[in-house]
Amino acid sequence: MAQVASGLPRTTSARAAVLTAEGGPFEVRELEVPKLGERGALLRMALSGVCATDAHIFKGDWPAFRFPAILGHENCARVEALGPAVQTDFLGQPLAPGDLVVPRVASCGRCWYCLVGGASRWCPNRVVAPGTAGGLALTGGWAELMYLESDSLQLFKTSAPPEVAVLTEPMATCVGAIDRARLRLGETVVVQGAGPIGLLTAACARLAGADRLILVGGPPARLELARSFGVDVTIDIDQVPDPAERRRMVLAETPLGFGADLVLGCVGHPSAVGEGLSYLRPGNARMVEVGNATGGGSFAMRPSPDLVYPNATLHGFWGATTEHWIAALRVLERRALPFERVVSHRLPLARAIDAIRALNGDYQIDGRTAFKVAIEPGLG
């Protein structure tokens, strides 16, 4: 038997912020909720994070993206109803209506891409839901309800509050970047970028054993939050706009002035990659680039002096695994650092455009610096 919230009639429709085309506008529409399937989960959204990916989609930086669409892939939600084949979360904890969960649709685990290490992101069998709602898949988080139905559906029940649980997806990316970097205890680490990915990557680096932790980014309010996550030194890019001067300052903060053991690139601008390589010390140091998610732009690199001569390694990372999601949620639930401060703004569906404008602009909403913006569909 399907589990349905006691005393509630079957929910037949939900409001959603629909991005109608590249560049907008957003329209709040009432959409039909699909019939609950065997492996379906109907979830009432608590919070859905606004990611730089959403801002890139809005600008048209992902040419293959199809409109109209409901954005929102950083989600936490309350269980509304479950299909008969969904009795527990991914780790075997019983589920019931009202439980707070972090949803994920994973790869199939059977195809070539899934069985070859690091390639599961390209799984061709990753089905989120077969049904549609009013011509749109009700699978994005910027809606009152989310409907997911998949053989690879993963729900993670959590004790974290929504403002912390909503960080699971970006935190999993940061955990994956640290895993890719193979950070060792006592290393000197530089993080480029003070957006949510930069802040959470810095937190992961501190928890993973970094000794000297330096962050290059801005604005000042984000740098203050970075220091609360254990960052030792912050360099404000607005106060120090010259990359050569930033490099001098970074190296001066490293042991003996040699440079960093590890650089974690979380900016999203190609030019920052070349600058990050210049922070590395000679001799088997490495950089992991996690911020660039679109195909635009390039940076100048001299293979011999920038990579070969210093024995440097440049890695790319994209696509957290299930293991990274589990580790991320465990770290967030422990609350070892003030993760509850990361979500700075909660906006209703009708203000989705304000979130996008902030990320594509000056990072200001209602006169305050935005760290992480979340859509709260129940507002307004």
N, C-alpha and C positions, 0 to 999 in steps of 0.2 A: 504493500500500500504506500502511496506517496504521503510524505509528511507535509502537512499544511498548517500554518499558524492557526491555533485554536481560536474559534469564534469569528474569524475573518472570512468574508465572502471571497470567492475567487477573484483575484485581481485581473482585470481585462485590459487595462491601459496604463501608460506611464508617460510622464512628460520627459522630454529629452532636449538638450541643446544640440541642434543639428547644424553642422558646418555645411552650407549649401554648395560652396564652390571655393576654388582658390581665392584667397583674399576676402572671403566671407560673402554675405553676412552669415551670422548665426541666427537661427530661428528656433524658438521654443515650440516644439510640436508635441501633440498627444499621439502616441503610437500604440498599436495593438501589441499585447503580450502573447507570445507563442504558447501553444498547448504544452504542458509539462511532459517531457519525454522520459524514457526509462533511465537514462543517465543524465538527466537535466537537473539544473539548479537555478532556481529563481531567487535572486538576491536583491535586497533593498539597500541601495547605496548609502554608506555612511560618509565617506570622503573619497575623492578621486584627485590625485595629484596632477598638476599641470607641468608638463615636461618640456624641455627645449625641443624635443622631437615634435610636439604639438605645434610649437611656434614655427618650426621649419615646414611642417605640412601646410600650415596656413599660408605661408609665403610661396608655396609651390616648389620647395627645394627637393621634394620627392616626386619626380615626374610621373611615376607609375601609380601614385596614390589615386584612388577612385572616390569621387564625390557623388552625392552627398554622403556624409558619414557622421558618426557619433564618436568623438575622441575620448581619450581617457584609458590609459593602460596601467596606471599606478593606483590600485584600488583596494579598499577594504569595505566590507558590507555585512549586513545582518541576513541570516538565512530566512527567507520567506517561505519557500517550499522546496522539497527535494523529490526527485524521481525515486522509484523503488530500488534502483540499483545503487543509490548514493546514501549509505547509512552512516559512514564514518568519514573523517577527513583523511588526508593522504598518509598520516602517521598513525591511523587506527583509532583516533579519539571519536567517540560517538557524537553525532551532530543532531541538533534539534532546532526548530524555528527560534529565532532570536539570537543564536550564537553569532559572534563576530568572527568573520573569516577573511583571509586573504586569498583571492582566487587566482588561479593560473591555469592556462591551457598549454600543456607541454607538447613536445614532439612525440611522434608515434612510438619510438623506441624499437622499430622493426626494420626501417629502410636503411639503405647504404649510408645516407647522411647521418642518421642517428647512431649507427654502429661504428662510424669512423670518428675518432676522438676530435672534438672541437667543431664538428660540422653540423650538429643537430639544429642549429638556427635555420638551416636551409631545408628542413624537412618539408616535403611536398604534401604530406598527409595531415598536416596540422589543421584540423577542422574545429572552429570555435563553436559554431552552432549551425544546424541545418536550416532552421526556421528564420523567417524575417518578420519584422514588425512594421507595417505600413510601408513596405518596400525597403526598409532599412533593417540591418541586423542590430538588435538591441544588445550589443556586446561591448559597447564602450561605457566607461564609467560616468560620463557626463549625462546621466539620466537618473530618474528616480528608481528605476529597476534595471537590473542586468539579468539577461538570460543566457546561460552557457549550457551547451550539451555536447559532450565529446567523450570518446573512449579514453582520452588522455587528460581529462579534467582533474585538476588538483586543487583541493581546498585545504587551507591551513588554518585550523582553529587557533585563536590567539587570546591571550589574557591582556595584551597591550591595549591601551586606549586608542581610539581611532586615529588621533593626531600622530601617534607613533607607528601604529600598524600600517598606515598608508605609505610609509617610507620603505616598505619591504622590497618592492621592485627595484627602486634606485639603489637601495642598500645592497641588494644581491649583485648588482653590477659592480659596485665598489669592492665587495668581497671577492668577486671573480677577478678583478684587476689586481688585488693584492695576491691572490693565488697565482695568477699569471706571473707576477713579479718575483715570486719566491723570496719575499722579504725575510731577512735574517735578523735575529736579535742584535740590537746595538748599532744598526745601520743609520746613516744620515740620509734623510729622505726629503725631497722637495716636491710639493704639490703645486701645480699650476692651476689656478682657478678657484674662486670662492663662491661659485654657485652651489646648488644642492649636491651635485656629484663631487665637486671639489671638497666641500665640507665633510660629507660622509666618507669620502676616501681618506681624508686626513684623520678622521676618527678611527677608521679601520687600521690605518698605518700605526697610529698610537697604540691601539689595543693589540696589534700584532707584534709589537716590540721595537718599533723605531726608537732610536735614542734622540738624535737631533732632528726636529721636525720643523721645516720651513715652508711657509705658504706665500705664494705670489698671486695677488689678486686685488679685489675691491668689490664694492665700496667699503668705507670704514665700518659700518654696522655689521657687515658680513665678516670682516676681519676680527671684530670683537667676539663674534660667535665662534670663529675658528679657534681663538685662544682658549675659549671655554671647553673646547674639544681636545685640548692638550698641545696645540701648536705653540712652539717655542718662539718663533720669529715670524712676523708678517711684514710683507713689503707691498705697499699700496701702489698699484700701477698708475693711478692718477697723480700721485705725488712724485713718482719716478717713471716718467713716460719713456725714457731712453732705454732700449733693451741692453745696450752695452753697460750702462750704469747698473741696471738690475742684475746683470751677470756678475759685475764686480761685487755688489752687495751680497749676493747669494754665496759666492765663493768665500767672502770674508767671514761668513757665519759657519763654514764647514771646518772640520778638523784640519789644522795646518794649512787651510786655504786651498786644499787640493780639489774640492768639489764634492758632489753628492755621490753616494753609492747607487741611489735610485731616484729617478724622476717619474712622477705620475702626472701625465698630461690630461687635464680635465677642463680645458678651455673651450674647445670647439672651433678655434680659428687655426687654419693651417700654419700661419706664421709662427704660432706659439710652439710648434713642434721643433723647428730649428733652434729656437731659443732654449727650449728644454734640453736638447742635446748638448748645448754649450755649458750647461750647469754640471755635467757629469765629470767625475774625476777620471784620470787616466787609469786603465787597467781593469777590464771586466766589469765596468759599471753598466747599468742598463736603464732604459726608459720604456714605460708602458703607456701607450696613447689610448685613452678611453673616451675622450671628449668629442672627437670628430665623427659625426654620424651621417653626414651627407657628402656627396661627391664633389662639391664645388671647391675650387681653390687649390693652390699648391704652395710649396715652400722650397727655398733654395737649400741644397745639401751638397757638400763636397765629400764624396765617398771616402777618400783617403784620410784627410784630416779630421773629419767628423765621425767616422765609424771605424775605419781600418786601423789607423795609427793608435787611437786610444783603446782599441779592443772593445769598443762599445757595442751594445745590442739594443735594437729598437724593436719593440713588440707592439702589435695591435691587439686590442681586446674588444669583443662585441658578443653578447649573448650569454647571460648567466645560466648556469645549469640548475637542476633541482637541488643539488647539494648546496649551491650558493644561496638559494632561497631559504633553505632550512637554517643554514648558519646565520644568515642575515636576520631572520626573525628571532632566533635565539639571542643574538646580541642585542636587538632592540628591546626584547622583553626583559632583559636583565637591567636595563636603564642605567648602565655604568657611566654614561655620559648624558648630558641634557638634551636628548633627542627631541623632547617635547617642544623645544624652542625653534625647531627647524621650520615647521609650518607657521608662517607669519600672517597669512590671510586666508579666510574662508569666504568664498563668494557663491551666491546662488547661480542657478542655471542662466538667468537673464544677464549675468555679468561675465559670461565666459570671454567676451571680447576684451574686457578690461584686463583679464589675466594675460591674454595673448599680446595685447599692446604693451604691457609692462615688460614681458620677456623680449619682445622685439624693440624695446625702447630703453627707457631710463631706469627700469626696475623699481618704479615708484607706483604705489597704489594707495589712494586716500592719504597722501602726504607721508607715507612711511615706506622704508626700503623693504622690498619683497625678498624673502629668503626662498621659501617654497610656498607657492600658492596652491590651494586645494579648492576644488568645486564641491560644495555641500548641497546636493540636490534637494534636500529637505528644507532648505532656507527659502523664504519668500514665496 
